[in-house]
């Protein structure tokens, strides 16, 4: 089967259909207003993007991703989550081909703003939104949570966005083992998982959040979402030779198998790690007075996994075949590929 034939026949819903996961499939009742808010931010604050890019971000309907991940939050509590969704997606997209030095500079500056720095007059709306996200969260979340959220943002930014760059330049992924270790951060999910604590009385004490079992479950959750993303984004990525960070082509190359065989292997990996989450949660009941908190926290994680899957399948144009719905950095793809090839030579 050729790559073109594969693209014509492939459907991620054959692997991960709606309601695949064992958690409720819900949506926040404020999603319509959230969409109006997001369109307004794109038009009025993200003016550093081109008109074409802004229209593409509107068609992505990222508010649905937020609304499905945190379906039970009030409008007040969901607002900074929705801001962060747009903010971090734009940051990741627009640094797609940036030099490591630029990625590190942006990481340090945006983290400094989340910690308390104010945007300078010459900085664009992305920096303004970083300060708004910070202030809106601080209005109802304790400092302990803020520190965890900012640390997760910094860690995924520094070790997730930039670390892919050499492999994209070489148009070849790392080995499967190294890919898994990198992908866990490059999917950028850790700060989003902090949303699982945005509920009265649910913020976990530091020692409980750092518990090895909790950390392992979080790592598994992130990996399941990464593999989920790889299934749904494959049609976008397979047309771009620099988009090498996807479990399916990594498995194909590692084991010298067809794309369809790699899909089967990736699906098995996804299901094994999902089963491990459920087994660990069922077996380990040693959190004492915090067991109910942990159960709710993990339930909220599950809502995110289920919700993101539905978003991919029903709500967005972000992952169209060939990347037509993606807001690529302004340089043309041919120009990018030529530059990468030149650097490689």
FENURFEN-V684923 format. One record per helix or strand. SS is the DSSP state (h for helix, s for strand). FROM is the first residue (numbers start at 1). TO is the last residue. If there is no record, write none. Layout:
ss=SS from=FROM to=TO
ss=SS from=FROM to=TO
//
This chain:
ss=h from=3 to=9
ss=h from=12 to=14
ss=h from=31 to=44
ss=h from=51 to=60
ss=h from=62 to=69
ss=h from=75 to=94
ss=h from=100 to=115
ss=h from=125 to=138
ss=h from=143 to=170
ss=h from=176 to=186
ss=h from=190 to=197
ss=h from=206 to=209
ss=h from=212 to=237
ss=h from=247 to=255
ss=h from=259 to=283
ss=h from=288 to=314
ss=h from=321 to=323
ss=h from=333 to=344
//
